[in-house]
């Protein structure tokens, strides 16, 4: 097996691990979100709380160079998960 084949296999393993971690995180967020909504009696309690904090916080400072539309895309994904 060549070095590039080994590299590809390692990358494929990492992708599989990242996909599993992402799926587990999505399931956990969904469960926790459902629990909070059930306890509060308000289905949108987390979404409203997050939006309110974003309004107060202002622009997010990232620790890396992010594309100009990254923050908006990130916020959309977060709200979808909640």
KOLTOR-196985 format. One record per atom (N, C-alpha, C, O): x, y, z. Coordinates in steps of 0.05 Angstrom, whole numbers, padded with zeros to 5 digits, always signed. Each point is the difference from the previous one (the first is absolute). Layout:
<nodes>
XYZ ...
</nodes>
This chain:
<nodes>
+00017-00024+00000 -00017+00024+00000 +00018+00025+00000 +00019+00002+00016 -00025+00017-00034 +00017+00024-00002 -00007+00020+00022 -00021-00003+00014 +00038+00022-00011 -00004+00021+00021 -00026+00015-00005 -00014+00007+00018 +00009-00001-00044 -00025+00015-00006 -00025-00017+00006 -00020+00011+00008 +00022-00038-00012 -00023-00017+00007 -00005+00000+00030 -00023+00000+00009 +00045+00000+00006 -00002+00001+00029 -00013+00027+00009 -00017+00000+00018 +00027+00022-00030 -00011+00026+00006 -00030+00001-00006 -00016+00011+00016 +00008-00022-00039 -00028+00000-00007 -00016-00017+00020 -00022+00008+00007 +00032-00030+00001 -00014-00017+00019 -00002+00014+00027 -00021-00001+00013 +00042+00015-00004 -00002+00016+00025 -00020+00022-00002 -00016+00004+00019 +00015+00010-00042 -00020+00021-00004 -00028-00011+00000 -00018+00012+00011 +00014-00035-00023 -00026-00012-00001 -00009-00008+00028 -00023+00004+00007 +00042-00014+00009 -00007-00007+00028 -00007+00025+00016 -00019+00000+00015 +00033+00022-00020 -00006+00026+00014 -00028+00010-00008 -00015+00010+00016 +00009-00012-00042 -00026+00009-00009 -00022-00017+00013 -00020+00011+00009 +00024-00037-00008 -00020-00017+00013 -00004+00008+00030 -00022+00001+00009 +00044+00004+00004 -00001+00008+00028 -00014+00027+00004 -00016+00003+00018 +00022+00016-00036 -00013+00026+00001 -00030-00002-00006 -00016+00013+00013 +00008-00030-00032 -00028-00004-00006 -00014-00012+00024 -00023+00008+00007 +00035-00028+00007 -00012-00012+00023 -00003+00021+00023 -00021+00001+00012 +00042+00015-00008 -00001+00020+00021 -00022+00021-00006 -00014+00009+00018 +00012-00001-00043 -00020+00020-00008 -00028-00011+00004 -00017+00014+00011 +00013-00039-00019 -00026-00012+00004 -00008-00003+00029 -00022+00007+00008 +00041-00015+00009 -00004-00002+00029 -00007+00027+00011 -00018+00002+00017 +00032+00018-00025 -00005+00027+00010 -00028+00010-00008 -00014+00012+00017 +00006-00017-00041 -00026+00008-00009 -00022-00014+00016 -00020+00013+00007 +00023-00039-00003 -00020-00015+00016 -00001+00011+00028 -00022+00004+00011 +00045+00001+00002 +00001+00010+00027 -00013+00028+00002 -00015+00005+00018 +00021+00012-00037 -00012+00027-00001 -00031-00002-00003 -00015+00014+00014 +00006-00032-00031 -00029-00003-00004 -00013-00010+00026 -00021+00010+00007 +00033-00029+00006 -00011-00010+00025 -00001+00022+00021 -00021+00004+00013 +00043+00010-00009 +00001+00021+00020 -00019+00023-00007 -00013+00011+00018 +00011-00004-00042 -00018+00021-00009 -00029-00008+00006 -00016+00016+00009 +00009-00041-00015 -00027-00010+00006 -00006+00001+00029 -00022+00007+00009 +00042-00015+00007 -00004+00000+00030 -00005+00029+00010 -00018+00004+00016 +00035+00014-00025 -00003+00028+00009 -00027+00011-00009 -00014+00014+00016 +00006-00019-00040 -00026+00010-00010 -00023-00013+00016 -00019+00014+00007 +00022-00039-00001 -00021-00014+00016 -00002+00012+00028 -00022+00005+00010 +00045-00001+00003 +00000+00011+00027 -00010+00029+00001 -00013+00007+00020 +00019+00008-00040 -00008+00029+00000 -00029+00004-00010 -00012+00020+00007 +00003-00040-00022 -00027+00004-00011 +00000+00017-00025 -00022+00007-00011 +00045+00001+00002 +00003+00018-00023 +00018-00014-00021 +00024-00003+00005 -00035-00005-00027 +00015-00014-00020 +00024+00015-00011 +00020-00011-00008 -00022+00038+00008 +00021+00017-00012 +00017+00013+00021 +00014+00020-00006 -00014-00029+00031 +00015+00014+00021 +00030+00002-00006 +00011+00021+00004 +00001-00042-00014 +00029+00001-00006 +00005+00019-00024 +00019+00016+00001 -00035-00018-00021 +00004+00017-00024 -00002+00029+00008 +00016+00016-00008 -00037-00009+00023 -00004+00027+00008 +00023+00010+00018 +00009+00023-00002 +00000-00040+00020 +00022+00008+00018 +00026+00005-00015 +00014+00019+00005 -00009-00037-00024 +00025+00003-00017 -00002+00026-00016 +00020+00015-00002 -00042-00011-00011 -00003+00024-00017 +00003+00026+00017 +00013+00019-00008 -00024-00020+00032 +00002+00023+00018 +00029+00005+00008 +00009+00023+00001 +00005-00044+00005 +00029+00003+00008 +00016+00010-00024 +00019+00015+00004 -00025-00025-00028 +00015+00010-00023 -00005+00030-00004 +00019+00014-00008 -00043-00005+00012 -00007+00028-00003 +00017+00017+00020 +00009+00022-00007 -00006-00032+00031 +00015+00014+00020 +00030-00001-00004 +00015+00019+00005 -00006-00042-00015 +00029-00006-00003 +00013+00015-00023 +00022+00011+00003 -00036-00009-00025 +00012+00012-00024 +00015-00020-00016 -00005-00025+00002 +00023+00034-00018 +00015-00017-00019 +00018-00020+00016 +00013+00007+00019 -00012-00032-00029 +00016-00021+00012 +00029+00003-00010 +00004+00004-00024 +00015-00005+00042 +00028+00000-00006 +00010-00029-00002 -00001-00014+00020 +00010+00006-00043 +00010-00028-00004 +00030+00000+00004 +00014+00020-00004 -00004-00044+00012 +00028-00004+00005 +00015-00008-00026 +00023-00008+00002 -00036+00010-00024 +00011-00007-00026 -00011+00018-00021 -00019+00014+00005 +00032-00014-00028 -00010+00016-00022 -00026-00013-00011 +00001-00022-00010 -00023+00036+00012 -00025-00010-00009 -00010+00016-00023 +00005+00024-00003 -00019-00038-00015 -00012+00013-00023 -00020+00021+00010 -00011-00003+00022 +00006+00024-00038 -00018+00021+00009 -00028-00009+00008 -00012+00011+00018 +00002-00032-00031 -00027-00010+00006 +00000-00023+00020 -00021-00012+00005 +00044+00005+00007 +00002-00023+00018 -00017+00003+00025 -00014-00019+00008 +00014+00043+00004 -00016+00004+00024 -00030-00005-00005 -00014-00013+00016 +00004+00024-00038 -00028-00004-00007 -00007-00029-00005 -00020-00010+00009 +00038-00004-00023 -00005-00029-00005 +00001-00016+00026 -00016-00018+00004 +00035+00026+00013 +00002-00014+00026 -00025+00004+00017 -00011-00019+00011 +00001+00043-00010 -00025+00006+00015 -00024-00015-00012 -00016-00010+00016 +00015+00008-00042 -00022-00015-00012 +00001-00030+00008 -00020-00012+00007 +00044+00001-00007 +00003-00028+00008 -00007-00004+00029 -00013-00020+00007 +00022+00038+00010 -00006-00002+00029 -00031+00000+00004 -00010-00016+00015 -00003+00035-00028 -00029+00002+00004 -00015-00025-00011 -00020-00008+00011 +00031-00004-00032 -00012-00025-00010 +00002-00023+00020 -00018-00016+00003 +00041+00016+00011 +00004-00021+00020 -00018+00003+00025 -00007-00020+00012 +00000+00045-00006 -00016+00004+00024 -00029-00004-00006 -00017+00003+00018 
</nodes>
